[in-house]
Amino acid sequence: MNRTLIAAALLLASGWAAAHDGHGLAGAHWHASDLFGLALALAAGAGMVWWRGRK
């Protein structure tokens, strides 16, 4: 169940990645929303690590 939910979330999240050329931290320029998305992804990853590590 968890794997299905994670896979679905990752597939649905890819729609937010569509943008103009040169977009993103590795591109020619980036926006504040790019940094917010990166911070949100890092927080989600840390939350998953914490959630799986607790007993």
Phi and psi restraints in degrees (range 20) as a CNS / XPLOR table:
assign (resid 1 and name C) (resid 2 and name N)
       (resid 2 and name CA) (resid 2 and name C) 1.0 -62.6 20.0 2
assign (resid 2 and name N) (resid 2 and name CA)
       (resid 2 and name C) (resid 3 and name N) 1.0 -41.3 20.0 2
assign (resid 2 and name C) (resid 3 and name N)
       (resid 3 and name CA) (resid 3 and name C) 1.0 -63.6 20.0 2
assign (resid 3 and name N) (resid 3 and name CA)
       (resid 3 and name C) (resid 4 and name N) 1.0 -38.6 20.0 2
assign (resid 3 and name C) (resid 4 and name N)
       (resid 4 and name CA) (resid 4 and name C) 1.0 -64.7 20.0 2
assign (resid 4 and name N) (resid 4 and name CA)
       (resid 4 and name C) (resid 5 and name N) 1.0 -44.3 20.0 2
assign (resid 4 and name C) (resid 5 and name N)
       (resid 5 and name CA) (resid 5 and name C) 1.0 -64.6 20.0 2
assign (resid 5 and name N) (resid 5 and name CA)
       (resid 5 and name C) (resid 6 and name N) 1.0 -41.9 20.0 2
assign (resid 5 and name C) (resid 6 and name N)
       (resid 6 and name CA) (resid 6 and name C) 1.0 -65.4 20.0 2
assign (resid 6 and name N) (resid 6 and name CA)
       (resid 6 and name C) (resid 7 and name N) 1.0 -44.1 20.0 2
assign (resid 6 and name C) (resid 7 and name N)
       (resid 7 and name CA) (resid 7 and name C) 1.0 -62.3 20.0 2
assign (resid 7 and name N) (resid 7 and name CA)
       (resid 7 and name C) (resid 8 and name N) 1.0 -42.9 20.0 2
assign (resid 7 and name C) (resid 8 and name N)
       (resid 8 and name CA) (resid 8 and name C) 1.0 -63.9 20.0 2
assign (resid 8 and name N) (resid 8 and name CA)
       (resid 8 and name C) (resid 9 and name N) 1.0 -41.8 20.0 2
assign (resid 8 and name C) (resid 9 and name N)
       (resid 9 and name CA) (resid 9 and name C) 1.0 -63.8 20.0 2
assign (resid 9 and name N) (resid 9 and name CA)
       (resid 9 and name C) (resid 10 and name N) 1.0 -41.8 20.0 2
assign (resid 9 and name C) (resid 10 and name N)
       (resid 10 and name CA) (resid 10 and name C) 1.0 -67.1 20.0 2
assign (resid 10 and name N) (resid 10 and name CA)
       (resid 10 and name C) (resid 11 and name N) 1.0 -39.1 20.0 2
assign (resid 10 and name C) (resid 11 and name N)
       (resid 11 and name CA) (resid 11 and name C) 1.0 -67.2 20.0 2
assign (resid 11 and name N) (resid 11 and name CA)
       (resid 11 and name C) (resid 12 and name N) 1.0 -39.7 20.0 2
assign (resid 11 and name C) (resid 12 and name N)
       (resid 12 and name CA) (resid 12 and name C) 1.0 -73.1 20.0 2
assign (resid 12 and name N) (resid 12 and name CA)
       (resid 12 and name C) (resid 13 and name N) 1.0 -31.4 20.0 2
assign (resid 12 and name C) (resid 13 and name N)
       (resid 13 and name CA) (resid 13 and name C) 1.0 -69.8 20.0 2
assign (resid 13 and name N) (resid 13 and name CA)
       (resid 13 and name C) (resid 14 and name N) 1.0 -23.3 20.0 2
assign (resid 13 and name C) (resid 14 and name N)
       (resid 14 and name CA) (resid 14 and name C) 1.0 -65.6 20.0 2
assign (resid 14 and name N) (resid 14 and name CA)
       (resid 14 and name C) (resid 15 and name N) 1.0 -20.9 20.0 2
assign (resid 14 and name C) (resid 15 and name N)
       (resid 15 and name CA) (resid 15 and name C) 1.0 -64.4 20.0 2
assign (resid 15 and name N) (resid 15 and name CA)
       (resid 15 and name C) (resid 16 and name N) 1.0 -28.3 20.0 2
assign (resid 15 and name C) (resid 16 and name N)
       (resid 16 and name CA) (resid 16 and name C) 1.0 -73.6 20.0 2
assign (resid 16 and name N) (resid 16 and name CA)
       (resid 16 and name C) (resid 17 and name N) 1.0 -15.5 20.0 2
assign (resid 16 and name C) (resid 17 and name N)
       (resid 17 and name CA) (resid 17 and name C) 1.0 -79.2 20.0 2
assign (resid 17 and name N) (resid 17 and name CA)
       (resid 17 and name C) (resid 18 and name N) 1.0 -13.6 20.0 2
assign (resid 17 and name C) (resid 18 and name N)
       (resid 18 and name CA) (resid 18 and name C) 1.0 -68.4 20.0 2
assign (resid 18 and name N) (resid 18 and name CA)
       (resid 18 and name C) (resid 19 and name N) 1.0 127.6 20.0 2
assign (resid 18 and name C) (resid 19 and name N)
       (resid 19 and name CA) (resid 19 and name C) 1.0 -159.6 20.0 2
assign (resid 19 and name N) (resid 19 and name CA)
       (resid 19 and name C) (resid 20 and name N) 1.0 -176.1 20.0 2
assign (resid 19 and name C) (resid 20 and name N)
       (resid 20 and name CA) (resid 20 and name C) 1.0 -77.0 20.0 2
assign (resid 20 and name N) (resid 20 and name CA)
       (resid 20 and name C) (resid 21 and name N) 1.0 166.9 20.0 2
assign (resid 20 and name C) (resid 21 and name N)
       (resid 21 and name CA) (resid 21 and name C) 1.0 -60.9 20.0 2
assign (resid 21 and name N) (resid 21 and name CA)
       (resid 21 and name C) (resid 22 and name N) 1.0 146.3 20.0 2
assign (resid 21 and name C) (resid 22 and name N)
       (resid 22 and name CA) (resid 22 and name C) 1.0 78.4 20.0 2
assign (resid 22 and name N) (resid 22 and name CA)
       (resid 22 and name C) (resid 23 and name N) 1.0 12.0 20.0 2
assign (resid 22 and name C) (resid 23 and name N)
       (resid 23 and name CA) (resid 23 and name C) 1.0 -88.8 20.0 2
assign (resid 23 and name N) (resid 23 and name CA)
       (resid 23 and name C) (resid 24 and name N) 1.0 147.4 20.0 2
assign (resid 23 and name C) (resid 24 and name N)
       (resid 24 and name CA) (resid 24 and name C) 1.0 107.3 20.0 2
assign (resid 24 and name N) (resid 24 and name CA)
       (resid 24 and name C) (resid 25 and name N) 1.0 167.6 20.0 2
assign (resid 24 and name C) (resid 25 and name N)
       (resid 25 and name CA) (resid 25 and name C) 1.0 -63.9 20.0 2
assign (resid 25 and name N) (resid 25 and name CA)
       (resid 25 and name C) (resid 26 and name N) 1.0 -30.6 20.0 2
assign (resid 25 and name C) (resid 26 and name N)
       (resid 26 and name CA) (resid 26 and name C) 1.0 -87.7 20.0 2
assign (resid 26 and name N) (resid 26 and name CA)
       (resid 26 and name C) (resid 27 and name N) 1.0 -8.1 20.0 2
assign (resid 26 and name C) (resid 27 and name N)
       (resid 27 and name CA) (resid 27 and name C) 1.0 -84.6 20.0 2
assign (resid 27 and name N) (resid 27 and name CA)
       (resid 27 and name C) (resid 28 and name N) 1.0 -169.5 20.0 2
assign (resid 27 and name C) (resid 28 and name N)
       (resid 28 and name CA) (resid 28 and name C) 1.0 -68.3 20.0 2
assign (resid 28 and name N) (resid 28 and name CA)
       (resid 28 and name C) (resid 29 and name N) 1.0 -29.5 20.0 2
assign (resid 28 and name C) (resid 29 and name N)
       (resid 29 and name CA) (resid 29 and name C) 1.0 -152.9 20.0 2
assign (resid 29 and name N) (resid 29 and name CA)
       (resid 29 and name C) (resid 30 and name N) 1.0 165.1 20.0 2
assign (resid 29 and name C) (resid 30 and name N)
       (resid 30 and name CA) (resid 30 and name C) 1.0 -144.4 20.0 2
assign (resid 30 and name N) (resid 30 and name CA)
       (resid 30 and name C) (resid 31 and name N) 1.0 164.9 20.0 2
assign (resid 30 and name C) (resid 31 and name N)
       (resid 31 and name CA) (resid 31 and name C) 1.0 -116.1 20.0 2
assign (resid 31 and name N) (resid 31 and name CA)
       (resid 31 and name C) (resid 32 and name N) 1.0 165.1 20.0 2
assign (resid 31 and name C) (resid 32 and name N)
       (resid 32 and name CA) (resid 32 and name C) 1.0 -60.2 20.0 2
assign (resid 32 and name N) (resid 32 and name CA)
       (resid 32 and name C) (resid 33 and name N) 1.0 -32.4 20.0 2
assign (resid 32 and name C) (resid 33 and name N)
       (resid 33 and name CA) (resid 33 and name C) 1.0 -66.6 20.0 2
assign (resid 33 and name N) (resid 33 and name CA)
       (resid 33 and name C) (resid 34 and name N) 1.0 -27.8 20.0 2
assign (resid 33 and name C) (resid 34 and name N)
       (resid 34 and name CA) (resid 34 and name C) 1.0 -64.7 20.0 2
assign (resid 34 and name N) (resid 34 and name CA)
       (resid 34 and name C) (resid 35 and name N) 1.0 -44.3 20.0 2
assign (resid 34 and name C) (resid 35 and name N)
       (resid 35 and name CA) (resid 35 and name C) 1.0 -66.2 20.0 2
assign (resid 35 and name N) (resid 35 and name CA)
       (resid 35 and name C) (resid 36 and name N) 1.0 -38.4 20.0 2
assign (resid 35 and name C) (resid 36 and name N)
       (resid 36 and name CA) (resid 36 and name C) 1.0 -63.1 20.0 2
assign (resid 36 and name N) (resid 36 and name CA)
       (resid 36 and name C) (resid 37 and name N) 1.0 -42.3 20.0 2
assign (resid 36 and name C) (resid 37 and name N)
       (resid 37 and name CA) (resid 37 and name C) 1.0 -63.9 20.0 2
assign (resid 37 and name N) (resid 37 and name CA)
       (resid 37 and name C) (resid 38 and name N) 1.0 -40.3 20.0 2
assign (resid 37 and name C) (resid 38 and name N)
       (resid 38 and name CA) (resid 38 and name C) 1.0 -64.3 20.0 2
assign (resid 38 and name N) (resid 38 and name CA)
       (resid 38 and name C) (resid 39 and name N) 1.0 -44.8 20.0 2
assign (resid 38 and name C) (resid 39 and name N)
       (resid 39 and name CA) (resid 39 and name C) 1.0 -63.3 20.0 2
assign (resid 39 and name N) (resid 39 and name CA)
       (resid 39 and name C) (resid 40 and name N) 1.0 -39.2 20.0 2
assign (resid 39 and name C) (resid 40 and name N)
       (resid 40 and name CA) (resid 40 and name C) 1.0 -65.5 20.0 2
assign (resid 40 and name N) (resid 40 and name CA)
       (resid 40 and name C) (resid 41 and name N) 1.0 -41.2 20.0 2
assign (resid 40 and name C) (resid 41 and name N)
       (resid 41 and name CA) (resid 41 and name C) 1.0 -65.2 20.0 2
assign (resid 41 and name N) (resid 41 and name CA)
       (resid 41 and name C) (resid 42 and name N) 1.0 -41.2 20.0 2
assign (resid 41 and name C) (resid 42 and name N)
       (resid 42 and name CA) (resid 42 and name C) 1.0 -64.8 20.0 2
assign (resid 42 and name N) (resid 42 and name CA)
       (resid 42 and name C) (resid 43 and name N) 1.0 -41.1 20.0 2
assign (resid 42 and name C) (resid 43 and name N)
       (resid 43 and name CA) (resid 43 and name C) 1.0 -65.3 20.0 2
assign (resid 43 and name N) (resid 43 and name CA)
       (resid 43 and name C) (resid 44 and name N) 1.0 -40.0 20.0 2
assign (resid 43 and name C) (resid 44 and name N)
       (resid 44 and name CA) (resid 44 and name C) 1.0 -65.0 20.0 2
assign (resid 44 and name N) (resid 44 and name CA)
       (resid 44 and name C) (resid 45 and name N) 1.0 -41.7 20.0 2
assign (resid 44 and name C) (resid 45 and name N)
       (resid 45 and name CA) (resid 45 and name C) 1.0 -63.6 20.0 2
assign (resid 45 and name N) (resid 45 and name CA)
       (resid 45 and name C) (resid 46 and name N) 1.0 -43.0 20.0 2
assign (resid 45 and name C) (resid 46 and name N)
       (resid 46 and name CA) (resid 46 and name C) 1.0 -64.2 20.0 2
assign (resid 46 and name N) (resid 46 and name CA)
       (resid 46 and name C) (resid 47 and name N) 1.0 -38.9 20.0 2
assign (resid 46 and name C) (resid 47 and name N)
       (resid 47 and name CA) (resid 47 and name C) 1.0 -63.8 20.0 2
assign (resid 47 and name N) (resid 47 and name CA)
       (resid 47 and name C) (resid 48 and name N) 1.0 -39.1 20.0 2
assign (resid 47 and name C) (resid 48 and name N)
       (resid 48 and name CA) (resid 48 and name C) 1.0 -66.6 20.0 2
assign (resid 48 and name N) (resid 48 and name CA)
       (resid 48 and name C) (resid 49 and name N) 1.0 -41.5 20.0 2
assign (resid 48 and name C) (resid 49 and name N)
       (resid 49 and name CA) (resid 49 and name C) 1.0 -62.7 20.0 2
assign (resid 49 and name N) (resid 49 and name CA)
       (resid 49 and name C) (resid 50 and name N) 1.0 -44.4 20.0 2
assign (resid 49 and name C) (resid 50 and name N)
       (resid 50 and name CA) (resid 50 and name C) 1.0 -63.3 20.0 2
assign (resid 50 and name N) (resid 50 and name CA)
       (resid 50 and name C) (resid 51 and name N) 1.0 -44.7 20.0 2
assign (resid 50 and name C) (resid 51 and name N)
       (resid 51 and name CA) (resid 51 and name C) 1.0 -63.1 20.0 2
assign (resid 51 and name N) (resid 51 and name CA)
       (resid 51 and name C) (resid 52 and name N) 1.0 -41.8 20.0 2
assign (resid 51 and name C) (resid 52 and name N)
       (resid 52 and name CA) (resid 52 and name C) 1.0 -74.1 20.0 2
assign (resid 52 and name N) (resid 52 and name CA)
       (resid 52 and name C) (resid 53 and name N) 1.0 -26.0 20.0 2
assign (resid 52 and name C) (resid 53 and name N)
       (resid 53 and name CA) (resid 53 and name C) 1.0 -84.2 20.0 2
assign (resid 53 and name N) (resid 53 and name CA)
       (resid 53 and name C) (resid 54 and name N) 1.0 -16.0 20.0 2
assign (resid 53 and name C) (resid 54 and name N)
       (resid 54 and name CA) (resid 54 and name C) 1.0 -78.9 20.0 2
assign (resid 54 and name N) (resid 54 and name CA)
       (resid 54 and name C) (resid 55 and name N) 1.0 152.2 20.0 2
